[in-house]
Amino acid sequence: MSKLSNSLKALISSPKARPSTIPAPARIESVYRRIQREAVSKNVGLPSWLALTTGATMTMNSPDSMSTLYKLASSSQPQSQAIATAELMREIGLKCISFNGVPRTINMLNAFRASLPSDVASSLSTTPTRAPTTENITSIRERGRQLWDSIYRPYETKLVDKLAEAHPDLPVHILNSEYGSLLSDPPRSTGSTVGRITTSIVAVACLRAQTGVGPQVTSHVFGLRKAAEDGTWKHDVESEEAVRWLASDEGNTWILEKVDEVVDTIGEGMGATFAPGTKNRESKL
């Protein structure tokens, strides 16, 4: 195989391409801790505030910050619970593929596992739960359509038709691969289940942290509210009081503002690293 020239290597690693991950800023632990404290004051459980912080941190491409978040979330937990917290965070991270893409998720999850205590890392499940088979392919498709309908009703069919106009395989991929295989929770006896309302929080967190996708943020804010309305949240590890609050104007505002805090802190005031926004452009003028 031919080698890359030094000039090509330099171009790939050019600072303007921002080729590397983002280090954890000194203030990020205090930001996470404040979010945790505010969540507890509203009776919001660990999965919900971890979905918010993990989704935003994954989008910002900061493995060191992810490690800091895990240490905070798992502090004072017995080993069994610390393992469960790591399982939850990497399951949330996997779902980020639907919003951030595969490459960033690969790098973040690899770094996350490497940062875990050895006894926790060695205890994580190694059994895949999403492999399609002739026996489960129908149920995967049904799960995907059920989740899609829950998030987008009463426009679920209209949106599928609109996607098909853009490309006939666009709704095929989104419904089956994203909503069916990834975003909906498969039946499992190993690993961690994220849950319906928590999945919507992941979506809102990732999309808000990206910038440039306001319509999708709006859709998933409504999707969060619809989870509270249609009862699909009831298998989640969250109280009804917390679900109703998260789905309210106050709860929605809190989620968005907390994501902004994570982005501002990791980005050190420069905004998103996924799709640089106004602050990034202005800084170069």
N, C-alpha and C positions, 0 to 999 in steps of 0.2 A: 504494500500500500504506500502511495506517495505521501511525503510529509508536507505539512503546512509550512509555508514560508514564514520567516520572522515578521515580515510586514503584515501578513494576513492574520497571524496570531495577535499582533498588536491592534489590528483593526477590530477583531472580535472582542478584545478586552478593553476597547476604548472607553474611558470614563463616561463619555456622553451616551454610550449604550447602556450604562448602568448594569453591567453584567453580573454583579455580585449581590448576595443577600444583604439585608440591612442589620447592623448591630443593634443590640438592645440599649436604648438610652437609659441613663441613670434613673430617670423619673418614672419609668414604665411600671415598676412594681407598685409604687404608690397609686398610680392610676388604676391598675387592676384591683388593688385593695379597696379603693374607694368605690369602684363598681360593685365589688362583692358586698361591701357594707350596705350600700344603697339597696341592692337586691334583697338582702336579708331583711332590711327594714320594711320592705313591701311584701314579705313572705314569698319571694320568688326563689325557686330552688336552684341548686347547683347546675343542672343541665341547661337551664335557660340563660343564666349569665355566662356560663362557659361557652354556649353557642355563640353569643354575641362577641365575646372577647377572642375566642379561638378563630371564628370566621374573619373578624377584622384583622387579626394578626397574621393569619394565613395569607390574606390578600395583600398585606403590606410586605410579605416576604422576609420576615424577621425570625429566623429559627431561635436565636438567643432569647428573644422576647417570649416565644412560645415556651421555652424551657423555664423562664421566670414565672410564667403563668401557671405551669404545672406545679412548680414548687409551692406556690401560694395556695393553689386549690387543694393540694394533697397534704399540706402541712398538718400535723397532728392526727392524720388519718391512720388507722391500722393498715397493715400491708394489703389486706384483701380489698379495702376501699381505695387505697392508692392505686392498685392495679386496675380497679373498675374505672377510676378517674382517667387513667391513661388510655384505657380502651375507649371511653367516651370521647376524649379529645381526638384520638386518631380516626374514630368513626365520623365525627364532625368534619375533620380534615378531609376525609375521603369524599364527603358530599360536596366539598368546595370545588371538586372537579367540574361540577355542572355550571359553576359561575366563574371560576378562575382559570380553568383549563388543566390539562394533565401536567405539564412541565413544572409549574410552580408547586403543585401539590406533591409531586414526586420528591422534589428537593426538600420541601418542608417536612414531610413525613419521615424521610430518611434521617434528617437531622434530629427530628424529635425523638425517634427511637434511640439514636446514638446518645442523646442527652439524658436518657432515663437511668435511674439506678439499675445496676445489673440484675438484681433480684426481681425488679418490676419488669424490665425488658424481657427477661427469660420466661416470664409467666404470661405474657400476652398470647392470645389465641393465634394459632397458626392454621386454622381451618377456614377456607374460603366459604362464603355463604351466598354468593351471587352468581355462581356458574349456571348458565342456562342449560337445561336438559329437555329431552322430549316430554318428560313428565311435568316439568314446572313452567314451561314457556308460556302456557296459557295464563297461569296465575300471575306471572310477571307482567304480562300485557294488561291484565285486569287491574292489578295494583297500580300500574302507571296511569291508567285511565281514571281510576277512582281518585287518585291524588290530584290529577289535572283538573277533574271536574270540581273537586272540593275547593281548589284555589281560585278557579276562573269562572265558576258559575255566576250569573246566567249566560255568560258569553263563551262557554267552553267550546261549543261546536263552531261558532263564528270564528274564533281564534285559530282553530285547527284548519279551517278552510283558508284563512288568510295566510297562514304559514305555508300551506300547499301551493298557493299562488307564487310565493317567493321561490320555492323549490319543492317538487313533489315528495322528496325524501326528507325534507326538514321536519314535518310533524312525525314521520315514521321514526326518525332517530330520537327526537325529543321525547315522544311518548313512551317508546319502548326502552331505549338505552338510558336516557336521563331520568325520566319519572318512574319508569317501571323497574329497571335494574338497579339504579343508584339511589334516587331520592326517596322512594318508598322503602320501608323497612322490610327485609325478607324475614320469613319465619326462621328462627335460629335458636340453638341451645348453647351457643358460644359467642364470644365477642360482646358488643354493646349495641343496644337499640336506641336511636336518637329520639324518635317520636315525631308526631305530626306538627305540633306547635313549635317545637324546637327546630325542626327542619325549616319552617318559615322564618324563624329568627336567624338561622344560618344564611338563608337567602338574602334577607334584608341587610345583614351585616356585611356580607361579601360585596353585594352590589353597591351599597352606600360607600364602602371603602374604595371601590374602583373609581368612582366618578364617571360621568358621561352616560349613565344608563338610568336616568330619572324615571322613565316610563316603567321600567322593570322594577325599580324600587317601589313605586306606587302599587304595581300589581301584587307584589309579595307582601306589602303592608295590608292590602285587602285580603290576601290569602291568609295571613295571620288572624285577621278578624273573623274570617269565615270558619277557621278551625274552632274558634270559640262558639260560633253560632250553630254549626252543624254537629257538634259533639265528637268530631274525629280526634280531638285531643284527649279523650277520656282514658286511653291506654298509656298516656304519657305519665312520667313521674313528676306531676305538678298538681297543685291544688286548684280547685275551681276559682277560688278567690284570686289567686295569682294569674290564672289564665284570663279572667275577666279584666284584670288590671292591665296586663300586657297588651290586650286587644283594644284598650281604650285610647283616647287621644293622649292622655297623660303617659300611659305606658309606651305607646308608639313614639312619642317625643323623647322619652327617656332612652329607648333603644337607639334612635338615630343620634342623639347627642352623645351617648356613651361611645358609639362607634367613631364619631368625629373626634372625641378625646383621644382614643387609641391612635387614630390616624395622625392627628396633630403631634402627638408625643413621639411616636416611632419615626414619623417623617420630619420631626424637628421643625415644624411650622411650614414645611415645603409641600404639604399635601400628599396625595396618593402616589404610590410607586407603580401601580398597575397601569393606570391610564392618567398620566400627570395632568392635573387640572390647572385652574387659573393661577394659583400661587406659584406653581412651577414655571409657567410661561412668563409671568411677570418678573420672576427673579432673573431671567436671562435677558431681559430688555435693557 
